[in-house]
Amino acid sequence: MGLLIEVQPSAGVALVVGGGTVALRKVRSLAEAGFAVEVVSPAVRPEIASLPGVMVTRRLFAADDVIGRALVFACTGDREVNALAARAARAAGVLVLVADAGDEGTFTSPAVYRDGDFALAVSTGGASPGLAVELRDRAVAALGDGLGAAVEAARGIREEGKRRR
């Protein structure tokens, strides 16, 4: 059993190594969460470059790219580059997620759904990110819309109960 932590965007810049489909999903999630994101890759999908708050550096990854970063996501299609990014991040004491070899990283990322202050996270501990996404989507479909509004209503009820004490 792992420890689930939430890293706040104020922690610093998140580095995404890679510019393909997997990197796009990570960049979107990080940007939506409020992180400043830097992407390092020789080739970058246009959708990544067009996201606000995302800095793109089109070149090969270098080990010192991880210095001063809050998080590193190794998401290239190249096993050697991902392994290099993982080693460099671990050596620098930076949390790292390795998309194609979860055991090389220091954390895994759950599939998350957010609606206001409601959050649902599904994790397979890195064993099958696709399964986590499928289960998250099924759970959200079963729960229906308005989950953020339900949290706000519950907050109001709780606050009223506190005032009455």
C-alpha positions as CSV (number, residue, x, y, z in Angstrom):
1,M,0.0,0.0,0.0
2,G,1.4,3.4,-1.0
3,L,1.1,6.9,0.4
4,L,-1.1,9.2,-1.6
5,I,0.2,12.8,-1.5
6,E,-1.0,15.9,-3.3
7,V,1.8,18.2,-4.5
8,Q,0.7,21.8,-4.7
9,P,1.5,23.9,-7.8
10,S,3.3,26.4,-5.6
11,A,6.0,23.7,-5.2
12,G,7.6,24.8,-8.4
13,V,8.0,23.8,-12.0
14,A,7.1,20.4,-13.3
15,L,9.3,19.0,-16.0
16,V,7.9,16.7,-18.7
17,V,10.4,14.9,-20.8
18,G,8.8,13.9,-24.1
19,G,6.3,15.6,-26.4
20,G,4.0,12.8,-27.5
21,T,0.6,11.5,-26.5
22,V,1.5,10.4,-23.0
23,A,3.3,13.7,-22.4
24,L,0.2,15.6,-23.6
25,R,-2.0,13.9,-21.0
26,K,0.6,14.7,-18.2
27,V,1.0,18.3,-19.4
28,R,-2.7,18.9,-19.5
29,S,-3.2,17.5,-16.0
30,L,-0.3,19.5,-14.6
31,A,-1.4,22.7,-16.3
32,E,-5.1,22.2,-15.1
33,A,-3.8,21.8,-11.6
34,G,-1.9,25.1,-11.8
35,F,1.6,24.0,-12.3
36,A,4.2,25.8,-14.4
37,V,5.2,23.2,-16.9
38,E,8.4,22.9,-18.9
39,V,8.5,20.3,-21.7
40,V,11.8,19.1,-23.1
41,S,11.7,17.1,-26.3
42,P,13.0,17.4,-29.9
43,A,9.5,16.9,-31.2
44,V,6.4,18.2,-29.5
45,R,2.7,17.8,-30.4
46,P,1.1,21.1,-31.4
47,E,-1.5,20.7,-28.6
48,I,1.3,20.8,-26.0
49,A,2.9,24.0,-27.4
50,S,-0.5,25.8,-27.5
51,L,-1.4,25.2,-23.8
52,P,-1.1,28.3,-21.7
53,G,1.6,28.3,-19.0
54,V,3.6,25.6,-20.8
55,M,7.2,26.4,-21.8
56,V,8.5,24.1,-24.6
57,T,12.2,23.5,-25.2
58,R,12.8,21.6,-28.5
59,R,16.0,19.6,-27.9
60,L,17.2,16.4,-26.5
61,F,16.9,15.9,-22.7
62,A,20.0,16.6,-20.6
63,A,20.5,15.3,-17.1
64,D,20.8,18.8,-15.6
65,D,17.3,19.7,-16.9
66,V,15.9,18.1,-13.6
67,I,17.8,20.5,-11.3
68,G,15.4,22.8,-9.4
69,R,12.3,21.0,-10.6
70,A,9.5,20.0,-8.3
71,L,8.5,16.9,-10.3
72,V,9.8,15.1,-13.4
73,F,7.7,13.0,-15.7
74,A,9.7,10.8,-18.1
75,C,7.2,10.2,-21.0
76,T,9.3,9.6,-24.1
77,G,9.0,6.7,-26.4
78,D,12.7,6.0,-25.8
79,R,13.5,3.6,-23.0
80,E,17.0,4.9,-22.6
81,V,16.0,8.5,-22.3
82,N,13.3,7.7,-19.7
83,A,15.8,5.7,-17.7
84,L,18.3,8.6,-17.9
85,A,15.7,11.1,-16.7
86,A,14.8,8.8,-13.8
87,R,18.4,8.4,-12.7
88,A,19.0,12.1,-13.0
89,A,15.9,13.0,-11.0
90,R,16.6,10.5,-8.3
91,A,20.2,11.7,-8.0
92,A,19.0,15.3,-7.7
93,G,16.4,14.3,-5.1
94,V,13.5,15.2,-7.4
95,L,10.3,13.1,-7.5
96,V,10.0,11.3,-10.8
97,L,7.3,9.3,-12.6
98,V,8.5,7.0,-15.4
99,A,5.7,6.3,-17.8
100,D,7.0,3.0,-19.3
101,A,8.7,1.6,-16.1
102,G,6.9,2.6,-12.9
103,D,9.4,0.8,-10.7
104,E,12.1,3.2,-11.9
105,G,10.2,6.2,-10.6
106,T,9.6,7.5,-7.1
107,F,5.9,7.9,-7.4
108,T,2.9,7.0,-9.6
109,S,0.1,9.2,-10.6
110,P,-3.6,8.2,-10.2
111,A,-6.3,8.8,-12.8
112,V,-8.1,11.8,-11.4
113,Y,-11.5,13.4,-12.0
114,R,-12.2,16.8,-10.5
115,D,-15.3,18.9,-10.2
116,G,-14.9,21.9,-8.0
117,D,-13.7,20.5,-4.6
118,F,-14.7,17.0,-5.4
119,A,-11.9,14.7,-6.5
120,L,-11.9,11.0,-7.4
121,A,-8.6,9.2,-7.8
122,V,-8.1,5.7,-9.1
123,S,-4.7,4.1,-8.9
124,T,-3.3,0.7,-9.9
125,G,0.1,1.6,-8.4
126,G,1.5,2.1,-11.9
127,A,0.7,-1.4,-13.0
128,S,-2.0,-0.4,-15.6
129,P,-2.7,3.3,-16.1
130,G,-5.2,2.5,-18.8
131,L,-7.2,0.4,-16.4
132,A,-7.1,3.2,-13.8
133,V,-8.5,5.6,-16.4
134,E,-11.3,3.2,-17.4
135,L,-12.3,2.6,-13.8
136,R,-12.2,6.3,-13.1
137,D,-14.5,7.0,-16.1
138,R,-16.9,4.2,-15.1
139,A,-17.1,5.5,-11.5
140,V,-17.8,9.1,-12.7
141,A,-20.5,7.9,-15.1
142,A,-22.1,5.9,-12.3
143,L,-22.0,8.8,-9.9
144,G,-23.4,11.3,-12.4
145,D,-23.0,15.1,-12.7
146,G,-23.0,17.7,-10.0
147,L,-20.4,16.2,-7.7
148,G,-18.8,19.5,-7.0
149,A,-22.1,21.1,-6.2
150,A,-22.9,18.2,-3.8
151,V,-19.6,18.9,-2.0
152,E,-20.5,22.6,-1.7
153,A,-23.9,21.7,-0.3
154,A,-22.4,19.4,2.2
155,R,-19.9,22.1,3.2
156,G,-22.8,24.4,3.9
157,I,-24.6,21.8,6.0
158,R,-21.5,21.1,7.9
159,E,-20.8,24.8,8.6
160,E,-24.4,25.2,9.8
161,G,-24.0,22.3,12.1
162,K,-20.8,23.8,13.6
163,R,-22.5,27.1,14.2
164,R,-25.3,25.4,16.0
165,R,-23.0,23.7,18.5
